[in-house]
Amino acid sequence: MREQDIELFHRVQNKDEVALELLYDRYEKLLFSFSFRMTNNKFLAEEAVQDVFTKLWSKSLPYSEEKGKFSSWLLTITRNACLDLLRKKKSNDYELKERDALQEDNDPSPEETAEWKEQHEEIQHAIKELKTEQQEIINLFYFRGFTQSQIAKKCNLPLGTVKGRVRLSLQHLNKILTKKKERGIRE
């Protein structure tokens, strides 16, 4: 799967629409679930996913196989998009009533809600299989929006250690989720 993702990514960088569709189909649900967990807002989660795929299409993004898996890199881009949207939302003190009304009309279907909940539970079960220090790093970095520098201060760790633990935690999490998918286990 990793080689296919990398090949699709390179094709997208060369403006191959079919490759973009394949990557979208492969990652949209995971990225939305992740974004929704970070933002707790369907509209912002959808916007974050759209931002990620727009960036994949329109920008020359610096993915390097040596630095980690494609899926981890894509989740990092998604995390950054969520943080940008949350910052933008905080800077705008007003909310449009029409947007709120529109959101209510676009509530997810029961099937979508069940699927998102199932994916969320799979990720949470996988996180619980990590070591305690890795769980804490993932929680602070991905779900509470801390920067690596903030985590270093909070946990009284060197920045390099935090960076290494984030990378290692993602690798372990990816292995756990991949094994569960291969075995067809749904907890």
MARSEFI-889576 format. One record per residue (C-alpha): x, y, z; chain; residue in three letters; residue number from 1. Coordinates in steps of 0.1 Angstrom, whole numbers, plus 2048, in hexadecimal, padded with zeros to 3 digits. Layout:
N
<atom xx="X" yy="Y" zz="Z" chain="A" resn="ALA" resi="NUM"/>
...
This chain:
187
<atom xx="800" yy="800" zz="800" chain="A" resn="MET" resi="1"/>
<atom xx="81C" yy="818" zz="809" chain="A" resn="ARG" resi="2"/>
<atom xx="82C" yy="816" zz="7E6" chain="A" resn="GLU" resi="3"/>
<atom xx="80A" yy="81B" zz="7D6" chain="A" resn="GLN" resi="4"/>
<atom xx="804" yy="83A" zz="7EB" chain="A" resn="ASP" resi="5"/>
<atom xx="826" yy="849" zz="7E2" chain="A" resn="ILE" resi="6"/>
<atom xx="820" yy="841" zz="7BD" chain="A" resn="GLU" resi="7"/>
<atom xx="7FE" yy="852" zz="7BF" chain="A" resn="LEU" resi="8"/>
<atom xx="80D" yy="870" zz="7D1" chain="A" resn="PHE" resi="9"/>
<atom xx="827" yy="875" zz="7B6" chain="A" resn="HIS" resi="10"/>
<atom xx="80B" yy="871" zz="79B" chain="A" resn="ARG" resi="11"/>
<atom xx="7F7" yy="88C" zz="7AD" chain="A" resn="VAL" resi="12"/>
<atom xx="815" yy="8A3" zz="7AE" chain="A" resn="GLN" resi="13"/>
<atom xx="815" yy="89F" zz="788" chain="A" resn="ASN" resi="14"/>
<atom xx="7F0" yy="8A9" zz="787" chain="A" resn="LYS" resi="15"/>
<atom xx="7E1" yy="886" zz="782" chain="A" resn="ASP" resi="16"/>
<atom xx="7BC" yy="88A" zz="78B" chain="A" resn="GLU" resi="17"/>
<atom xx="7B6" yy="864" zz="78D" chain="A" resn="VAL" resi="18"/>
<atom xx="7D2" yy="861" zz="7A7" chain="A" resn="ALA" resi="19"/>
<atom xx="7C3" yy="87D" zz="7BB" chain="A" resn="LEU" resi="20"/>
<atom xx="7A1" yy="86B" zz="7BB" chain="A" resn="GLU" resi="21"/>
<atom xx="7B2" yy="84B" zz="7C6" chain="A" resn="LEU" resi="22"/>
<atom xx="7C4" yy="85C" zz="7E3" chain="A" resn="LEU" resi="23"/>
<atom xx="7A4" yy="86E" zz="7ED" chain="A" resn="TYR" resi="24"/>
<atom xx="790" yy="84E" zz="7ED" chain="A" resn="ASP" resi="25"/>
<atom xx="7AB" yy="83D" zz="801" chain="A" resn="ARG" resi="26"/>
<atom xx="7B0" yy="858" zz="81C" chain="A" resn="TYR" resi="27"/>
<atom xx="792" yy="86E" zz="81D" chain="A" resn="GLU" resi="28"/>
<atom xx="780" yy="85C" zz="839" chain="A" resn="LYS" resi="29"/>
<atom xx="79F" yy="859" zz="84F" chain="A" resn="LEU" resi="30"/>
<atom xx="7A8" yy="87D" zz="84A" chain="A" resn="LEU" resi="31"/>
<atom xx="784" yy="889" zz="851" chain="A" resn="PHE" resi="32"/>
<atom xx="782" yy="873" zz="870" chain="A" resn="SER" resi="33"/>
<atom xx="7A3" yy="881" zz="87C" chain="A" resn="PHE" resi="34"/>
<atom xx="79A" yy="8A5" zz="874" chain="A" resn="SER" resi="35"/>
<atom xx="778" yy="8A1" zz="885" chain="A" resn="PHE" resi="36"/>
<atom xx="789" yy="894" zz="8A4" chain="A" resn="ARG" resi="37"/>
<atom xx="7A1" yy="8B2" zz="8A4" chain="A" resn="MET" resi="38"/>
<atom xx="787" yy="8CD" zz="89C" chain="A" resn="THR" resi="39"/>
<atom xx="767" yy="8BE" zz="8AA" chain="A" resn="ASN" resi="40"/>
<atom xx="756" yy="8D0" zz="88D" chain="A" resn="ASN" resi="41"/>
<atom xx="749" yy="8BF" zz="86D" chain="A" resn="LYS" resi="42"/>
<atom xx="74D" yy="8DF" zz="858" chain="A" resn="PHE" resi="43"/>
<atom xx="772" yy="8E4" zz="863" chain="A" resn="LEU" resi="44"/>
<atom xx="77A" yy="8BF" zz="85F" chain="A" resn="ALA" resi="45"/>
<atom xx="76D" yy="8C0" zz="83B" chain="A" resn="GLU" resi="46"/>
<atom xx="780" yy="8E0" zz="834" chain="A" resn="GLU" resi="47"/>
<atom xx="7A0" yy="8D1" zz="842" chain="A" resn="ALA" resi="48"/>
<atom xx="79D" yy="8B2" zz="82B" chain="A" resn="VAL" resi="49"/>
<atom xx="796" yy="8C9" zz="80E" chain="A" resn="GLN" resi="50"/>
<atom xx="7B4" yy="8DE" zz="816" chain="A" resn="ASP" resi="51"/>
<atom xx="7CA" yy="8BF" zz="818" chain="A" resn="VAL" resi="52"/>
<atom xx="7C0" yy="8B2" zz="7F6" chain="A" resn="PHE" resi="53"/>
<atom xx="7C1" yy="8D5" zz="7E7" chain="A" resn="THR" resi="54"/>
<atom xx="7E5" yy="8D8" zz="7F3" chain="A" resn="LYS" resi="55"/>
<atom xx="7EE" yy="8B5" zz="7E5" chain="A" resn="LEU" resi="56"/>
<atom xx="7E1" yy="8C1" zz="7C3" chain="A" resn="TRP" resi="57"/>
<atom xx="7ED" yy="8E4" zz="7C1" chain="A" resn="SER" resi="58"/>
<atom xx="80E" yy="8E5" zz="7D4" chain="A" resn="LYS" resi="59"/>
<atom xx="82F" yy="8D2" zz="7D1" chain="A" resn="SER" resi="60"/>
<atom xx="82F" yy="8C3" zz="7F4" chain="A" resn="LEU" resi="61"/>
<atom xx="84F" yy="8B6" zz="803" chain="A" resn="PRO" resi="62"/>
<atom xx="848" yy="891" zz="80B" chain="A" resn="TYR" resi="63"/>
<atom xx="866" yy="87B" zz="812" chain="A" resn="SER" resi="64"/>
<atom xx="864" yy="855" zz="816" chain="A" resn="GLU" resi="65"/>
<atom xx="882" yy="856" zz="82D" chain="A" resn="GLU" resi="66"/>
<atom xx="86F" yy="86B" zz="847" chain="A" resn="LYS" resi="67"/>
<atom xx="852" yy="853" zz="84B" chain="A" resn="GLY" resi="68"/>
<atom xx="833" yy="844" zz="83C" chain="A" resn="LYS" resi="69"/>
<atom xx="81D" yy="857" zz="824" chain="A" resn="PHE" resi="70"/>
<atom xx="7FE" yy="853" zz="83A" chain="A" resn="SER" resi="71"/>
<atom xx="810" yy="862" zz="857" chain="A" resn="SER" resi="72"/>
<atom xx="81C" yy="87F" zz="842" chain="A" resn="TRP" resi="73"/>
<atom xx="7F8" yy="884" zz="835" chain="A" resn="LEU" resi="74"/>
<atom xx="7EB" yy="884" zz="859" chain="A" resn="LEU" resi="75"/>
<atom xx="804" yy="89F" zz="862" chain="A" resn="THR" resi="76"/>
<atom xx="7F9" yy="8B5" zz="846" chain="A" resn="ILE" resi="77"/>
<atom xx="7D5" yy="8AF" zz="851" chain="A" resn="THR" resi="78"/>
<atom xx="7DE" yy="8B8" zz="875" chain="A" resn="ARG" resi="79"/>
<atom xx="7EE" yy="8D8" zz="86A" chain="A" resn="ASN" resi="80"/>
<atom xx="7D0" yy="8E1" zz="854" chain="A" resn="ALA" resi="81"/>
<atom xx="7B9" yy="8DB" zz="873" chain="A" resn="CYS" resi="82"/>
<atom xx="7CF" yy="8F1" zz="889" chain="A" resn="LEU" resi="83"/>
<atom xx="7CF" yy="90D" zz="86F" chain="A" resn="ASP" resi="84"/>
<atom xx="7A9" yy="90B" zz="86C" chain="A" resn="LEU" resi="85"/>
<atom xx="7A5" yy="90B" zz="892" chain="A" resn="LEU" resi="86"/>
<atom xx="7BC" yy="92A" zz="895" chain="A" resn="ARG" resi="87"/>
<atom xx="7A9" yy="93B" zz="87A" chain="A" resn="LYS" resi="88"/>
<atom xx="788" yy="933" zz="88B" chain="A" resn="LYS" resi="89"/>
<atom xx="795" yy="941" zz="8AC" chain="A" resn="LYS" resi="90"/>
<atom xx="79F" yy="961" zz="89B" chain="A" resn="SER" resi="91"/>
<atom xx="77C" yy="966" zz="88D" chain="A" resn="ASN" resi="92"/>
<atom xx="766" yy="96D" zz="8AA" chain="A" resn="ASP" resi="93"/>
<atom xx="746" yy="96C" zz="896" chain="A" resn="TYR" resi="94"/>
<atom xx="733" yy="94F" zz="887" chain="A" resn="GLU" resi="95"/>
<atom xx="71C" yy="952" zz="86A" chain="A" resn="LEU" resi="96"/>
<atom xx="6F9" yy="946" zz="873" chain="A" resn="LYS" resi="97"/>
<atom xx="6F3" yy="93A" zz="84F" chain="A" resn="GLU" resi="98"/>
<atom xx="712" yy="924" zz="852" chain="A" resn="ARG" resi="99"/>
<atom xx="704" yy="915" zz="872" chain="A" resn="ASP" resi="100"/>
<atom xx="6E3" yy="90F" zz="862" chain="A" resn="ALA" resi="101"/>
<atom xx="6F4" yy="8FF" zz="845" chain="A" resn="LEU" resi="102"/>
<atom xx="708" yy="8E8" zz="85C" chain="A" resn="GLN" resi="103"/>
<atom xx="6E8" yy="8DB" zz="86C" chain="A" resn="GLU" resi="104"/>
<atom xx="6DB" yy="8D1" zz="84A" chain="A" resn="ASP" resi="105"/>
<atom xx="6FB" yy="8BF" zz="842" chain="A" resn="ASN" resi="106"/>
<atom xx="6FD" yy="8A9" zz="861" chain="A" resn="ASP" resi="107"/>
<atom xx="70D" yy="887" zz="859" chain="A" resn="PRO" resi="108"/>
<atom xx="6F7" yy="86A" zz="851" chain="A" resn="SER" resi="109"/>
<atom xx="6F3" yy="84E" zz="86C" chain="A" resn="PRO" resi="110"/>
<atom xx="709" yy="838" zz="856" chain="A" resn="GLU" resi="111"/>
<atom xx="725" yy="853" zz="854" chain="A" resn="GLU" resi="112"/>
<atom xx="723" yy="859" zz="879" chain="A" resn="THR" resi="113"/>
<atom xx="726" yy="834" zz="880" chain="A" resn="ALA" resi="114"/>
<atom xx="743" yy="831" zz="869" chain="A" resn="GLU" resi="115"/>
<atom xx="755" yy="84F" zz="878" chain="A" resn="TRP" resi="116"/>
<atom xx="74F" yy="841" zz="89B" chain="A" resn="LYS" resi="117"/>
<atom xx="75C" yy="81F" zz="891" chain="A" resn="GLU" resi="118"/>
<atom xx="77C" yy="82F" zz="882" chain="A" resn="GLN" resi="119"/>
<atom xx="780" yy="845" zz="8A1" chain="A" resn="HIS" resi="120"/>
<atom xx="77D" yy="826" zz="8B7" chain="A" resn="GLU" resi="121"/>
<atom xx="796" yy="813" zz="8A2" chain="A" resn="GLU" resi="122"/>
<atom xx="7AF" yy="82F" zz="8A6" chain="A" resn="ILE" resi="123"/>
<atom xx="7A9" yy="833" zz="8CB" chain="A" resn="GLN" resi="124"/>
<atom xx="7AD" yy="80D" zz="8D1" chain="A" resn="HIS" resi="125"/>
<atom xx="7CE" yy="80F" zz="8BD" chain="A" resn="ALA" resi="126"/>
<atom xx="7DA" yy="82C" zz="8D1" chain="A" resn="ILE" resi="127"/>
<atom xx="7D3" yy="819" zz="8F1" chain="A" resn="LYS" resi="128"/>
<atom xx="7EB" yy="7FE" zz="8E5" chain="A" resn="GLU" resi="129"/>
<atom xx="808" yy="818" zz="8E4" chain="A" resn="LEU" resi="130"/>
<atom xx="81F" yy="81D" zz="902" chain="A" resn="LYS" resi="131"/>
<atom xx="812" yy="838" zz="91A" chain="A" resn="THR" resi="132"/>
<atom xx="82C" yy="852" zz="910" chain="A" resn="GLU" resi="133"/>
<atom xx="822" yy="84C" zz="8EB" chain="A" resn="GLN" resi="134"/>
<atom xx="7FD" yy="850" zz="8F4" chain="A" resn="GLN" resi="135"/>
<atom xx="804" yy="871" zz="905" chain="A" resn="GLU" resi="136"/>
<atom xx="819" yy="87E" zz="8E8" chain="A" resn="ILE" resi="137"/>
<atom xx="7FE" yy="874" zz="8CE" chain="A" resn="ILE" resi="138"/>
<atom xx="7E2" yy="883" zz="8E4" chain="A" resn="ASN" resi="139"/>
<atom xx="7F5" yy="8A4" zz="8E9" chain="A" resn="LEU" resi="140"/>
<atom xx="801" yy="8A7" zz="8C5" chain="A" resn="PHE" resi="141"/>
<atom xx="7E3" yy="89C" zz="8B1" chain="A" resn="TYR" resi="142"/>
<atom xx="7C4" yy="8A0" zz="8C7" chain="A" resn="PHE" resi="143"/>
<atom xx="7CD" yy="8BD" zz="8DD" chain="A" resn="ARG" resi="144"/>
<atom xx="7E0" yy="8D1" zz="8C2" chain="A" resn="GLY" resi="145"/>
<atom xx="801" yy="8D6" zz="8D5" chain="A" resn="PHE" resi="146"/>
<atom xx="820" yy="8DE" zz="8C1" chain="A" resn="THR" resi="147"/>
<atom xx="83E" yy="8C9" zz="8C6" chain="A" resn="GLN" resi="148"/>
<atom xx="84F" yy="8E6" zz="8D8" chain="A" resn="SER" resi="149"/>
<atom xx="831" yy="8E9" zz="8F0" chain="A" resn="GLN" resi="150"/>
<atom xx="832" yy="8C3" zz="8F6" chain="A" resn="ILE" resi="151"/>
<atom xx="857" yy="8C5" zz="8FE" chain="A" resn="ALA" resi="152"/>
<atom xx="850" yy="8E0" zz="918" chain="A" resn="LYS" resi="153"/>
<atom xx="832" yy="8CF" zz="927" chain="A" resn="LYS" resi="154"/>
<atom xx="843" yy="8AD" zz="92A" chain="A" resn="CYS" resi="155"/>
<atom xx="865" yy="8BC" zz="933" chain="A" resn="ASN" resi="156"/>
<atom xx="875" yy="8AA" zz="916" chain="A" resn="LEU" resi="157"/>
<atom xx="88E" yy="8B5" zz="8FB" chain="A" resn="PRO" resi="158"/>
<atom xx="87E" yy="8BF" zz="8DB" chain="A" resn="LEU" resi="159"/>
<atom xx="891" yy="8A4" zz="8C8" chain="A" resn="GLY" resi="160"/>
<atom xx="883" yy="889" zz="8DF" chain="A" resn="THR" resi="161"/>
<atom xx="860" yy="896" zz="8D9" chain="A" resn="VAL" resi="162"/>
<atom xx="865" yy="895" zz="8B3" chain="A" resn="LYS" resi="163"/>
<atom xx="872" yy="872" zz="8B5" chain="A" resn="GLY" resi="164"/>
<atom xx="855" yy="866" zz="8CB" chain="A" resn="ARG" resi="165"/>
<atom xx="83C" yy="875" zz="8B4" chain="A" resn="VAL" resi="166"/>
<atom xx="84B" yy="863" zz="896" chain="A" resn="ARG" resi="167"/>
<atom xx="84F" yy="843" zz="8A9" chain="A" resn="LEU" resi="168"/>
<atom xx="82C" yy="845" zz="8B7" chain="A" resn="SER" resi="169"/>
<atom xx="81E" yy="84A" zz="894" chain="A" resn="LEU" resi="170"/>
<atom xx="832" yy="82C" zz="887" chain="A" resn="GLN" resi="171"/>
<atom xx="825" yy="816" zz="8A3" chain="A" resn="HIS" resi="172"/>
<atom xx="801" yy="822" zz="89E" chain="A" resn="LEU" resi="173"/>
<atom xx="803" yy="81C" zz="879" chain="A" resn="ASN" resi="174"/>
<atom xx="810" yy="7F8" zz="87E" chain="A" resn="LYS" resi="175"/>
<atom xx="7F4" yy="7F1" zz="897" chain="A" resn="ILE" resi="176"/>
<atom xx="7D9" yy="7FE" zz="87F" chain="A" resn="LEU" resi="177"/>
<atom xx="7E8" yy="7EC" zz="861" chain="A" resn="THR" resi="178"/>
<atom xx="7E9" yy="7CB" zz="874" chain="A" resn="LYS" resi="179"/>
<atom xx="7C5" yy="7CF" zz="87E" chain="A" resn="LYS" resi="180"/>
<atom xx="7BA" yy="7D7" zz="85B" chain="A" resn="LYS" resi="181"/>
<atom xx="7CD" yy="7BA" zz="84D" chain="A" resn="GLU" resi="182"/>
<atom xx="7BD" yy="7A2" zz="865" chain="A" resn="ARG" resi="183"/>
<atom xx="79B" yy="7B3" zz="861" chain="A" resn="GLY" resi="184"/>
<atom xx="798" yy="7B8" zz="886" chain="A" resn="ILE" resi="185"/>
<atom xx="780" yy="7D3" zz="891" chain="A" resn="ARG" resi="186"/>
<atom xx="77F" yy="7DA" zz="8B6" chain="A" resn="GLU" resi="187"/>
